[in-house]
C-alpha cells in the first residue's frame, strides 16, 4: 500500500506540472472505487485552477480554487493505486479508472484493486471532510516529538507497532516504515506502548522521522504496484534492515530476523537488537 513517503513523492512529482494549471475536465470510467466517484466530476472541475497540491496522511489534496467558489479533490491510492502523467489522447489500459484533464497533460489514476478513493469537498475547509477529520498527527511535523509520543501512549496497553500504524494517533506510518523505525530505535514491536520510557520514545520519534525522510529521498518503496508519476519505481525497500528479510541476518548483529503476526500484519524484527 502506498504510505506517507509514496504519497509525498507523488505530490512532489506532480507540483512542477500541475500547480497553477487549469483543469479542462475529467473522464470517469468507473462509478466507484472504495467510495462512489461524483457523477458530475467533469463539470465540477472544468475551468478550475489547481492552486496548491498538499498531503494529509496518505491523502493527496488538490486545491481547486477552494477559496473562490471551487473545492478540493482528495485522492487516496488504496492498496494498489498510482498516478501517472500521460500525454492527452493516450489510450487507457484496463485499470485506468479516472483521468483529470489539463491542457498539456492528463493525470491518470490507475487502481487494479479499486481500494483507492477520489472525493470532492466543496469550499475551503477541507480539514472538516469526514475522511480527514479524525486523522492523527503528521510524523514529519514539528509537533511530532518523542515527548508528544510518550504522552499520547501512556494509557495505551497495546503493542507499539500496531499503535504506530493507527492513523488516529499518527498518520502515514505503514507496515514497512513501522518495522524499520522500530529497528533503528532498538525498540521491540512487542513492547506495550505504556511501557516505553520517555528517552526511548525520543529515539523512536527521531527514527520515524529519519526513516520516512530516507524513503522520500529514495523515491518511496515499490513493493507492489506503486510507481512515480513518470513511471519510475521507488527503491527504499532495497535498503530495509528487517522488513521482508525473515531468516536473513540482522545487519547490526547477524542474528536471524524474526517474522511474526501482529494485528493481522507481518512484523519483522531482530530479537537481539530490539528490546
Buried (B, 14 or more C-beta within 10 A) or exposed (E): BBBBBBBBBBBBBBBEBBBEBBBBBBBBEBEEBBEEBBEEBBEBBEEBBBBEBEBBBBBBBBBBBBEEEBBBBBBBBBBBBBBBBBEEEBEBEEBBBBBBBBEEBBBBBBBBBBBBBBBBBEEBEBEEBEBBEEBBBBBBEEEBBBEBBBEBBEEBEBBBBBBBBBBEBBBBBBBBBBBBBBBBBBBBBBBBBBEBEEEBBBBBBBBBBBBBEBBBEBBBBBBEBBBBBEEEEBEBBEEBBBBBBBEEEBBBEEEBBBBBEBEEBEBBBBBBBBE
